[in-house]
Amino acid sequence: LRPALEARARAHGVTDRVRFTGWVGDAEIRAHLAVHDVYVSLSRSDSTSQSLLEAMAAGLPVVLSEVGGTGDVILDGETGFLIRPGDGPALSTRLDELVSEPAARRQMGRAARHDAETRYDARKNILRTVALMRTDLGR
């Protein structure tokens, strides 16, 4: 879809504010996220994506479509904002809030990072899963 998306960016006159990076490898992700203030994903279907968890771990507040499992991950108003799919005015409002209130944006980013570290640490979750499996196998 890249050519069509680039054409849309040109048609809307935003090519100076939008960058299509293509694939970003594991080594580049942290550096890539570090130069941003907010993570936005407006998917119409989603679950808990790796990029969402990486953005939260990087301390970014998130703005997501309320689809799939996103409502289970984001604490709306604390670690980010959930909006209805296709709700442009709500997206605009939430982004305006995050841009115009940098202290609140940073606090939300800290909360997102804390949440990612406590609820979504892969090592901890693997150990929990193994313990549950051992318990179930012991029955």
C-alpha positions, 0 to 999 in steps of 0.5 A, a space after each residue: 500500500 506504500 505507493 497509494 499512501 505516499 500519493 495520499 500524503 502528497 494529495 493532502 500536502 503533508 509530505 513535509 510532515 510524514 515519513 515512510 520509513 519502511 522496515 525498521 529493524 530491531 536494532 533501530 527501533 529504540 532509536 527510532 521511537 526515542 525521537 517521537 512524542 506519541 505513538 499512534 495506531 489507527 488500525 481497524 483490527 488489532 491485537 496486542 502488537 509488538 510495536 505497541 508494547 515497544 512504544 510503551 516501553 520507550 515511554 510514549 503515550 499511545 493513541 489507538 483505535 479501540 479494536 481487538 485487544 487494545 482496550 485490554 492493554 491501554 488504560 484509557 486516559 492514563 497510559 494513552 487514549 482509545 478512540 473509535 475507529 474512523 473518529 477523526 475529531 476524537 483523534 484530533 482532540 487527543 493529539 491536541 491534548 498531548 501536544 499542548 500539555 507536554 507535562 501531562 504527555 510525559 506523565 502518560 508516557 511514564 505510566 505507559 512505560 511502567 505498565 509495559 515493564 510490569 505487565 508485559 515483560 517477556 521474561 516474566 510472562 514466560 516464567 509465569 506461563 511455564 509455572 502455569 503449565 507445570 501446575 496444569 501438567 501436575 494435575 
